[in-house]
Amino acid sequence: MFITFEGPEGCGKSTHSKRLKSYLEGKNLRVLLTFEPGGTQVGKEIRTLLLKPESVLDETTEVYLFAADRSEHVSKIILPALGEGKIVISDRFIDSTLAYQIGGRRLPEDLVRYLNMVSSKGLVPDLTFLLDVTPETGLKRATQHGSADRFEREALDFHRRVRDSYQRIAKDNPDRVRIINTEDRPIEDIQNQLRQVIDEKL
């Protein structure tokens, strides 16, 4: 099974993906937790370029870097793990590119979808958790432990477009995407909802 976590900045993806991994391992399942961008050796260098505030990237250059990162990630990490029968959990995947590059950056949809298809080798998650939070709350969470990265420094309107784009993705893919509200809810409450969904799938 291939599970992805998606959502705006500060939605809690890292926290909940790690907790879900521990929960599944407690059921004696083999689980690999990975992330984008940066899940491979090449990806780490791409991640630095994409996230450091001093990077000045053209929007098209940016989407090609995300595609390069994903191509490495899928071929070297995700597909081998799935081939070994593991459950793979990824913090971000194709939906992030749709939300941030089409919604946020307003790049042509046909270009972004084509790059997604090629870089993912056609791989689509079995289940996607969309952790939803308002940009105001999410950005406050994301930046409370350190300086903001290149995306966190974008204007509020950018983050509103990203969130709206995620909502459209969920509406268009109701069988795959489950929206989980993370606004002002206890972590355990959110995690219990995630576990209920995953137990039904398993």
N, C-alpha and C positions, 0 to 999 in steps of 0.2 A: 504494500500500500504506500502511496505517495501522498503526503499531507503537507500543505503549505499554510503559512501564517502570513497574512497581509494586513495592511492598514496604514493610516497616516502616522506622522512622527509622534512618538510618545504614547502609542496605543497599548503597549505592553507585550509586543510580539516576542521579544527575547525572553522575558520572564516566563510567559506562559508556554512557549515552545520547550524550554528547559524543564519545566514542571511536568508537562505532558510526557516528555521523554522518560522521566523518572517513573511516572505512573505506569507507562506501558512496560518498562523494564521490570517493574514489580509484578507484572503478569507473566514474566519469563519470556517476553518477546525480545527479539533482537532489533535494536533501534539505532539509526544513525541520525544525528542532528547536524545540520549544516546551514549555510546562510549565503545570501547574495547582497552586494558584491563582496568577493574576497574569500570564497570557500576553497580556492586552490592556491598554489604558489604564485602562478601568474595573476590570479584574481586579487591577491593581496596588494600587488603593485598597482593594479587597475583601481582598486578601492581607494588607495591613497590619492590617486589623481582625481577621482570623482568627488571625494568628500572634503579634501583639505580646502579651507576657505580661500586660500590664495590662488587656487586653480581658476584660470579664466578659459572656459571651454565653450565653443560654439555648440548650440543645441544638437546639431547633427553629429558632431564629434562625440558628444556625450552619449547619445543613444547607441552609436557604434561601439563605444567602450563597454556599455552594459551588455550588448550582444556578444562581444568577445569574451567577457567574463562568464556569461551563461553557457556559451559553447564549451568552454573548458570545464565548467562545473558539471554539466550534464554528462559529458563523455568520460570524465575522469573520476567523478564522485558519485553522482546520482544513479546512473544506469548500472555501473558495477555493483553497487549496494543492492539495488532492486533485483539484479540477477542472482545475488546470493540469498535472496529471500528475506531481506531485511525490510522493516518499515523505515521509510525515509521521511524525515521532517525537515522542511526548509523554511528558514526565516527569510521570506521574500522569494518571488519567482516571476513568471510572466505577467501576472496582474499588476505588479509594481510598475513595470515598464509601460503598460497601458495607462495606468492612472497618472503617473508622473510625467511621461513624455507626451502623451496625447492630451490628457487633461491639464496638467500643470504647464508644460512647455508649449502646448498647442501645435505639435508637429503633425504632419499628415498621417492620418490613420492608416492608410494602406502601406506606407513605409514602415511604420512601427509594427504592424501586424505581420508583415512579411519577415522582418528581422526577428521577431519573436518565434515564428514558425521555424525558421532556419536554425537559429541558435539553440532552440529547445529540442531539436531533432523530432519535432512533432509530439513531444511528451506533454501530457496534460495531467494535472493533479487529480487524484481520486476524490480528494476532499480539501476544501480551502476554508480556513477560518478567517473571516474578515473582522478584525477587532476594530470597532468603531468608536471614535472619540472626536469631540469638537477640536478644531485647530487651536483655539485659545488654550484649552486644557492640555492638549497634547504637546504643544510647543513649550508650555511652562514645565511640564514633566521632563521633556527631552533635554532641556538646558539647565536643569537645576543642579546637576552634578558636574558641570564643566562648560567649556565654551561651545558655542553652536557650530555645527559643521556647515558645509556649503549649502546643503538643502534646507537645513533648519533656519538659515539666514534669509531665505526667500520671503517675499512679502506675504501678508496674510491672505490676500486674494489668490495667490498661487496655491496655498494649502487648502483653501476652500474649493478650488477647482479639482484638486487631487481627491479630496473627500467625495465630492459630487461624482467624479468619475468612478470611484470605487462603488458607490451606490448603484450606478448604472450597470457595472460589471456583475454585481450580485443579482440585480433584477433580470439580467440576460442569462444568468447561469444558476437558476434556483436549485437544481439537483446537485450542484457541486459546491456552491458557496453558501456558507452559513454566517450570517451577521451576528456578532456577539458584542453587545454594548459594554464598554469598559469605562464609561463616564461615571465617576463617583460610586463605584461598586467595590466591595472588598475583594481582594485577590482570590480568596478561597471560594467565594460565591461564583466568580467568573470561571475558575478552574473546575468547579463541580459541573457547571454547564457544559464545558468542553468535554469533560470525561463522559458525561451522559451521551453526547453526540457520538463520540468515538466508540463507546461500548455498543451502541446501536449498529454502527458500521461493522464492527468486528463480529 
